[in-house]
C-alpha cells in the first residue's frame, strides 16, 4: 500500500470568514491524487476549482514516512492539529490543519458574546479593539480560536445593536 499527501488550500476571497478560516489542510490518503486532466500525479499542482487549490506532496511507502515529511516540511515551525480519525473518509488516514485550536463557529461566538460580554452604547471603537484581544485569550482558554478581525466585527455588531436599542 502507498500513502499520498495532498494539500488543500482555500484560494478565494474573504479568507478570514468563518467558513474559510479553517479550510486549509493536509490529507494523508491511500488514493493516488489525480490531476485535473485525470492522470495520477504524485508531486505538484493538481487543480483549482471552486476556490480550492490542490497540490500533491509525494508518494510514500509507509504512513510514518508521510507524517514525517509533513512534520519536517510544510508543518515545520508551525502549530498544527490533527483531526479525529473517526470523522475521516475510509481512504483518508490523517488530516493535519494549521493552527493549534479549531475556530469557533459564528453562532457559538454570538451566543458566547451574549452570555459573556456586556456592551454599552458608550463603548468606543478603540475600546472594542482592546477588548477583542482580551476576549480572544479567553476563548483560547476554552479551546477555540477567533481571528482579531472577526472578534472586532462581532463586537462592533453588538455595539451597533446596543445603540439601536437605546434609540428605540
C-alpha positions in Angstrom: 0.0 0.0 0.0 1.2 3.5 -0.9 0.4 6.7 1.0 0.0 10.2 -0.6 -0.1 13.7 0.8 -2.5 16.2 -0.7 -2.6 19.8 0.3 -6.0 21.7 0.1 -5.8 25.5 0.2 -8.7 27.9 0.0 -7.6 30.4 -2.7 -10.7 32.5 -2.9 -11.9 35.9 -1.4 -12.7 36.6 2.2 -10.1 34.2 3.7 -10.9 35.3 7.2 -14.6 34.5 7.0 -15.6 31.7 9.4 -16.3 29.1 6.7 -12.8 29.6 5.2 -10.5 30.3 8.1 -10.1 26.6 9.0 -10.3 25.2 5.4 -6.6 24.7 4.7 -5.4 21.2 5.4 -3.0 18.3 4.5 -4.5 14.9 4.0 -2.7 11.6 4.0 -4.6 9.2 1.8 -4.3 5.8 0.2 -6.0 7.0 -3.0 -3.5 8.3 -5.6 -4.2 12.0 -6.3 -5.4 12.9 -9.8 -4.5 15.9 -11.8 -7.3 18.0 -13.3 -6.7 16.2 -16.6 -7.4 12.8 -15.0 -3.9 11.3 -14.7 -2.3 10.3 -11.4 0.1 12.9 -10.1 2.3 12.5 -7.0 4.1 15.9 -7.0 2.8 19.3 -7.9 -0.3 21.2 -8.8 -3.4 19.1 -9.2 -6.3 21.5 -9.7 -8.0 24.7 -8.7 -11.8 24.7 -8.7 -14.5 26.4 -6.6 -11.7 28.5 -4.9 -9.9 25.4 -3.7 -6.3 24.6 -4.9 -5.0 21.1 -4.5 -1.3 20.1 -4.5 0.3 16.6 -4.4 3.2 16.4 -2.0 4.5 13.0 -2.7 4.1 9.2 -2.5 5.4 7.2 0.5 5.8 3.5 1.3 4.8 4.0 5.0 2.4 6.1 6.8 5.2 7.2 9.2 7.2 8.4 6.3 4.3 10.6 5.1 3.8 12.0 8.5 7.5 12.7 8.9 7.5 14.5 5.6 4.7 16.8 6.8 6.2 17.5 10.2 9.6 18.3 8.8 8.3 20.1 5.7 5.2 22.2 5.5 4.3 22.0 9.2 7.8 22.7 10.5 7.8 25.6 13.0 4.0 25.8 12.8 1.3 25.0 15.3 -1.0 22.4 13.9 -3.6 19.9 15.0 -4.8 16.5 13.7 -8.4 15.9 13.0 -10.1 13.0 14.9 -9.7 9.8 12.9 -13.4 8.7 13.3 -14.6 11.7 11.2 -12.5 10.9 8.2 -13.4 9.1 4.9 -12.1 5.5 4.7 -9.3 6.3 2.3 -8.0 9.3 4.4 -5.8 8.2 7.2 -4.9 11.6 8.7 -5.7 15.3 8.3 -3.5 18.0 9.6 -4.6 21.6 9.9 -2.6 24.7 10.6 -3.4 26.2 13.9 -3.4 24.8 17.4 -7.1 25.3 18.0 -10.3 25.0 15.9 -12.2 28.2 15.0 -15.3 28.9 17.0 -18.5 28.8 14.7 -20.3 32.1 14.2 -23.5 31.0 16.1 -21.4 29.8 19.1 -19.4 33.0 19.1 -22.6 35.1 19.1 -24.0 33.0 21.9 -20.7 33.2 23.9 -20.6 37.0 23.5 -24.2 37.3 24.5 -23.5 35.5 27.8 -20.0 36.8 28.5 -19.8 40.4 27.3 -21.8 43.4 28.3 -21.5 46.2 25.7 -22.9 49.6 26.3 -23.6 52.2 23.6 -20.8 54.5 25.0 -18.1 52.0 24.2 -15.6 53.4 21.8 -14.1 51.7 18.7 -10.7 51.7 20.4 -12.2 50.1 23.5 -13.6 47.3 21.3 -10.2 46.7 19.8 -8.6 46.3 23.2 -11.5 44.1 24.4 -11.2 41.9 21.3 -7.6 40.9 22.2 -8.6 40.0 25.8 -11.6 38.1 24.7 -9.6 36.1 22.1 -7.4 34.9 25.0 -10.4 33.9 27.0 -11.7 31.8 24.0 -8.3 30.1 23.7 -8.6 29.0 27.3 -11.9 27.5 26.3 -10.2 25.7 23.4 -11.3 27.9 20.4 -9.7 30.3 18.0 -11.1 33.5 16.6 -9.3 36.0 14.4 -8.9 39.5 15.8 -10.8 40.9 12.8 -13.7 38.5 13.4 -13.9 39.4 17.1 -13.8 43.1 16.4 -16.6 42.6 13.8 -18.8 40.7 16.2 -18.2 43.3 19.0 -19.0 46.2 16.6 -22.2 44.4 15.5 -23.2 44.1 19.2 -22.3 47.8 19.8 -24.5 48.9 16.8 -27.3 46.8 18.3 -26.9 48.4 21.7 -27.0 51.9 20.2 -30.1 51.0 18.1 -31.9 49.7 21.3 -31.1 53.0 23.1 -32.7 55.0 20.2 -35.9 52.9 20.4 
